[in-house]
Every structure is written in C-alpha cells, then in structure tokens.
Amino acid sequence: MEILRREGFKRCVEDSCKPKLLRVWLNNLLLISCCCISNHWIPIAVPVDDDDKIVGGYTCSVPYQVSLNSGYHFCGGSLLNNQWVVSAAHCYKSNIQVRLGEYNIDVLEGDEQFINSVKVIRHPKYNSWVLDNDIMLIKLATPAALNSRVATISLPSACVAAGTQCLISGWGNTLSSGSEYESNYPELLQCVDAPVLTEAECSDAYPGQITTNMICVGFLEGGKDSCQGDSGGPVVCNGELQGIVSWGIGCALQGYPGVYTKVCNYVDWIEETIAAN
C-alpha cells in the first residue's frame, strides 16, 4: 500500500507532460521519486457553490489560505501574521513565491498579492522518512496588506478535541485515488468539512506510523479528504489552525483518513522562530 505526501504537481497542457510525485513507502522506509485570524475578527470560509470538489467538498473562499508557487502551484499554506506563513516541511523549496488573496489560481482577478520568500525555515527535527515534525515557516520579503481577501489565522490556544468539526482547504486533486495518472486539479479553491478522529482511530488506521505530532481528520468510511496539491494547507477548527495537510494512503479511501501535523505542539517553536528572525 502506498503512502502519499500531498504536495502538488505542475499543471500541464499537453498529455505528454507527466507530473512529478513523491511517494513514501513506510512499510520498508523507502523514499522514491517517480518522474514522468486577524487580532480583531475571525476569517471564515465562504461557500461559493455546491460543486463536488477537494475530494467530496465544495468551492469556497478562505482569506488565510495561500498558494506556494515556483512557476506553478505546488503546496498550500496559512498566513499567521502580515509577514509569516506556515506550511508543511515536505513542501520545502529554498525560494518560494507566496500568493495571497487567491481564489482562481489560473486567473489574475486583481486582489492577489504575490510576495517572494526571504527565509524558509523547516522544523529542526523534521524527519522526511516518516514525516514527523512536518512543519515549516516562510518569511515574506515584504509585509502583506491585510484586507477582506487576505487575513490571518490564529494559532491554537489548546489542542483540539476528537469529534470537533474542522475546515480543510486547498487546490489539490479532486479524484479519490490520489494517483498521478488519475487527477483533476481545480482552478477554484475547494473546502471540505471533517471531524477530528480519536487517537485510537488514527493509530488503528496507520499502525506504527502515527507519532504524537500527528492527528487524523476525516471519515473512516472515505469519500471526503484532502489530496495531492493540498499539502501544507490549513485545517481550521473553531477559528484556530489545528492542522497542516501532510500525508495519507491514497485520498478519501475507506479506512484511511488524512494525516495532519498537530499544530498545537508547535506554538512555542513558531513564536520563538518568528521572534528570532
């Protein structure tokens, strides 16, 4: 069974252009590469229509969601303040253009802000083999202008309880297989509402693979999930960033919920890193 990181692909116009997909096989620990909130108000996701997207979600607008770009969208992220973004460490690139205020990532709509990174800082204990401590911070070269389309999201005040409903968003694959050969990448931002699962449910789904720095969010029956291209994006519960899209087996498959970085474990590291840089 293949375990997939949820980073994205370059959009290709021609059928001959094959995407790049990194897959982590945790059963034998072999990594292979296959080629081809503001302080004053809580931003919310605004549903736009009822299309069946993300996998099993809907089109939405989320002001704290950002797109990480290196000539193409490859991961998501969340705006913490006007100069810092948090994402997944497996999305690391030394130079990243952060795109804020995005809704349709294929069209310039006039409200976007494109700001280059000046620092990209992975967690010092990030483990790429098992995706533990899968978190990184990005400092923007210039501060973002906050407005109705670009807003910040709050860090957790406490860890989230199982059963809490959360919002997951991104521009990732909307097909449930998660295969590089079966993909549909939307232009419009997608959202899905999903509950936090118990530690036992998470560990039972992925025996021996869940660390204390991970949470599962989703549905054991499948059908709704994040997918490739959503990596690094937000899981927001009660107005706080509780998760970062990290990995999973396939996408929206029965018995295999999405696995997310447990942000409440990193509040001190985030605050100390921002203060030091």
ABEGO torsion letter per residue (X at the ends): XBBBBABBBBBBABAABBBBBBBBBAAAGBBBBBBXXBAABBBBBBBABABBBGBGBBBBBBAABBBBBBGBBABBBBBABAABBBBBAAABBABBBBBBGBABAABBAGABBBBBBABBBBBAABBAAAGBGBBBBBBBABBBBBBAABBBBBBBABBBBBGBBBBBBEABBABAAGBAABBBBBABBBBBBBBBBBAAAAAAABBGABBAABBBBEBAAEGBBBBBGABGBBBBBGGBBABBBABEBEBGBBGBBBBBBBAAAAAAAAAAAAAAX
